């Protein structure tokens, strides 16, 4: 499995962030400032100044949740969460098809994530589309507080917002395991073994599986 959607932030926390995001006079900047040359041609949105107090608060809250969540940790084998940005897209704004740069000054981009912050009925459009191979795409438009994680190597876009304001926090994960198919294999082994543990309790056979899982992570780490 190369995609994970997950409930990351409790609703009361998202509501408090929504209120702060609706304040006037926040330092919104042209989103093209943080895009590569190719991506800047198709990027039309605004991002909160990453040094603004609210940016730092949202980034902190989401980084902490991602690095402490057992499912996210197993899925992404997170070494660090970095380069978070709070983005706002209003009517007519979108982000065309692009691939994320492999590195930022803060780390390698192995996984990308989008944490949705707006109520789904407060805006129209604004779906995150991700190419899954060939002509196939997956569409994500999630409730507030939910996150989608996906390989940074994929082509993806945000469809035009038709009305309202779409607030999200995007960012990247540097993983201990670089390749998406290796991470996917390890995630399945870990999930399967944990499932067996929950259903049948510990056993000598499970010790062997967990030992092999741990050593496979060790072997595939970079
Ligand atoms: Fe992107």
Boltz pocket constraint, residues with backbone or C-beta under 6 A from the ligand:
constraints:
  - pocket:
      binder: B
      contacts: [[A, 98], [A, 99], [A, 100], [A, 112], [A, 156]]
      max_distance: 6.0
